[in-house]
């Protein structure tokens, strides 16, 4: 079949429209139960929600709340609408992930029948997920789970794209998206073991049980580092340094936190420069 990639992209976008229409027709018209009211209010006023705060979700929610054009009665509606868009996009990326996996079995591009099998697998899988109870439930209200699922879907899709062409820019994108997702929900961290195993299977000439166990161990170390050191202790260190600067050195409030941020940026910049200089990328 000619134009396989164009057809695959078109089907993915069509599924986006289908999912968006379904979710829009069943969307909550106003505030629903659970944390939705808190998220809507916090987004509208750009305040801090319950721990851990979901700052990125609240800022994006603020953008959608502006669509109310000053009508406060419609703020909840447009915040719920954001989940519709995020969830529909998740369905699209899921479809593309399924077709990439299915194409390994059917060898897409060989025959029309094999391509139809790949497309069918993607469509069935994506639509089954579209109408699944838990996902549909979070797709129609202002909750963090829809955007979190989108980030997770993008991360796994990007991992499959890397596995296909071994372009390390996909790994950079994965790290960036996981970093963004921390400002929404920590669900994307669960994709780290899968990404490490994909990397291991692709880069290792001979797969062994000890090698798989080592890869799982590396994944655990990465996950623990991000979960505890990056997410929790970096912020704590900034707070402690700020307290030291203010209470001990008598400097202005926020000086310590700003200094910590600048030191972190400097360390990351040096690491990037060193990596490029040594061609360790």
Protein Blocks (a to p, Z undefined) as FASTA:
>chain_A
ZZklmmmmmmmmmmmmmmmmmmmmmgcfbdcehjllmmmmmmmnopadddehimmlmmmm
mmmmmmnnopaklmmmmmmmmmmmmmmmmmmmmmmmmmmmmmmmnoghkammlmmmmmmm
mmmmmmmmmmpmklmmmmmcccfklmmmmmmmmmmmmmmmmmmnopaklmmmmmmmmmmm
mmmbmklmmmmmmmmmmmmmmmpmbacfklmmmmmmmmmmmmmmmmmmmmmmmmmmmmmm
mmmmmmmnopaehklmmmmmmmmmmmmmmmmmmmmmnopZZ
